[in-house]
Amino acid sequence: MTATDIADDVRDDNETALSRLGSSKALYAITGGEMESEAILTAAADRAHAASETFAAWVPEADAEAEQDLFDEAAQLTADHYEQVLGKLDDHDPGEVPAIQTQLRDADDAAARLGGLLGHTLVANKLIEQFTGFFVGDADPQTASLFRGYGGDIDELRENVLDLIDDLDADPDAEAQSASSPDSASPRQDAVAAAATEAIQAAYESYTEQLEAMGVNPKPVC
């Protein structure tokens, strides 16, 4: 099984959660119902700031240089995005750490961190689509372009994550299992998938709780 297969399985297993995290209700949830540009930008800044701190903390904890480089890339990407969003705000005091980042900060080995980062990219892309769409609708093409570009950067980061997930099982025992059962996941691949799902579900549970607290049905209206 390849890392791409794992990512596809994670998407399939979390189809409902990712679909709802990619709906306009997701913006409503993370802004507390304040669907104004400043509230949207503040929510985006909160998420980028928290993510950059999470990934920066992983760098010295990683065992392999390739992992350190990847986590440093993720930290720099999210920190740069934070600075870009900050340029659109008069001021910003980071808010409560998002649930997905709280979940990721408990990761304590390579599989958990790589899986968590994979889950982060899948959730981030869904929100970025909504951020982009909001500013397109708000007749602010420059800000929409900022988020669209960030979405492309997240796509590239995910590809780098998948490359490292493939490398994670590049040892004799894993290769022997792959040769005998090419369609089966190794224990470490299972751990990666589980961590990705845990990250997505943390974001989804927060989405559900926030909407329900406002008296909003988290399910889409048919």
N, C-alpha and C positions, 0 to 999 in steps of 0.2 A: 504494500500500500504506500502511495506517495503522499507528500504533504498536501498536494492539490486535492487528492481524494479525501484527506482528513477535513480540509476546509469545506469541501462540498458536503460532506456528511454533517458537519457542524451547522452549515446553513440549513440543510434539510431538517435536522433535528430541532432547530430553533426558528423555523419558518414563521410561526405565528408571532413570536416575540420580535423578530427583526422587522416583520411587516408593520407591526404597530409602532415600533420605535422609529419607523420611517414615515409615519403619518403626521399630519399637522397637529394632532393632539399631543405629540411628543414635545413640540415647542410650547404648547399651552401648559404642559406639565412642568417643564423646567423653568418657566418664567412665572409660575404661580398665576397664570391667566392673563399676564400683562403682555399682550401681543403688540408691543411697540418696539421700534428699532433699538432704543437704548437698552430695554430689558433683554432683547434677543442678543445683543452684543455682550451684555454683562454675563449672560448664561454661557455664551461661547467662550468668553475670557475665563470664567470660573473653570470650565472644563479643560481648556488648554493649560492653564496654570497648574491645576492639580495633576494632570497627566505628565507634564514636564518634571514635576517633583518626584512622581512615582518612578519614572524611568531613570532619572538621574541617580536615585537612591539604589537602583539595581546595578549600576555600572560597577562599583567596587565589590559587590557581592558575587558577581559572575565568576565562574571558574575558568572559562575559556576566553581567549582574546577575541574570538569572533563574536561571542555573546556580548562582551563588553562594547565592542564596536557597534553592534546592532542597537543595544540599549542607549548608547551615547547618541546614535543617529536619531532614535525616537525622541530622546530628551531634547535634542537640539531642534528637531522639527517642530515639536509642540511648543517649545519656548519661543521660537521665531514666530509661530502663528500667534501666540499670546501677545507678543510685541506688536504685531500687525493689527490685531483687534484692539489693543490698547490705544493705538493711534486714532481709532475711531471714537474713543470715549474720552470724556473730560477727566475722569478719574475712575479708579477701580480698586476696591478692597476685596480680595478674594473671599468668596462666600464658603458655605459648607462644602466639604469634600464630597463629590458625587459618589454614589453607592458603588459604581463600577471601580472607581479608584481605591476605595476602601477595601474592596475585594482583592484587587491586584496587589495591594501592599502586603497581603498575607502570603504571597507567593514566595516559596523558599528553596526552589531548585530550578534547574534549567527548563524542564518540561512544563512546570507550572508557570514560569515567566513567559516562555515562548507561546504557550497556549493562551495565557492571559492577554498577551500583546496581540495575538491573532483575533481574539474576541473583541479587544478594544478597537481594532481597525474596522471590523465588521459593524460595530455599533456606531463608530465615528462617521463612517460613510453614510449611514442612514440619516444621522442628524445633519451632516453637512449638506445633503440633498435638500433638507427642509430649510436650513439657513439660506442656501442659495436661492431656493424658490421664493422665500419670504422677501428677499431684497430685490429680486426680479419684479415681484408684484408691487413692491414699494417704490418702484422706479428709481432704484439706486444701483445701476449696473456696475459701478466701480466696486462696491462692497460685495455684490453678487459674484463678481469675477475673483475677488479675494478668496471667497469660500470655495468657488469652483476649482481654483488652482490648488488649494489645500487638499481638496478631495483627490486630485491627481497625485499629490505627494503621499497621501495615505495609501493609495493604490500601490505605489512603488515600495513603500515601507512594507506592505503586506507581502509583496513578492520576495523581499529580502528575508522576511520572517519565514516564509515557506521554504526558502533555500536552506535556512539554518535548521529547520525542523527535519528536512531530509538528511542533513549532515548529522543530526542527533543520533540517528540509528546506523551510522556508518561504522559499525564495528563487526568483528567476526560473528558474534552470536546473533546479532540482528540480521546480518546478511544471510546467515544460514536459515533463519526462520523465514526471511523474505523469499528465499529460493524454494523452500518447501511449501510455503503458504503465501503466495504473492498477493492474494486478496485479503489477507488477514492483517490486522493491526498488531504491532508489537506492544508490550506493556507500556513503553515510554510514549508511543503514539497514542495509546488510550489515555494516558495521563495528560497529554497535550490537548486532546479533544475535550476531556473532562474540564480542564482549566478554562478553555475557550467558552464552553457552555456555561460554566459558573459565572464568568464575567458578563456574558450576555444576559443571563437570568438575573443577575444583580441589578443591571440597568433596567430590565423589564419590571422587576418587582418594585423598584423605586418609581417607575413610570405609573404603574398601577396604583400604588399607594398615594402618590401625589394627586392623581386625578380623582380617586375615590374620596380623598379628603376635601376636595372642592365640589363634591357632589356630581362629578362627571363620570359617565360610563366609559371605562377604558376600551371597550370593544367598539369597533367601527360601526357606524350606522349603515344598515343595509337599505 
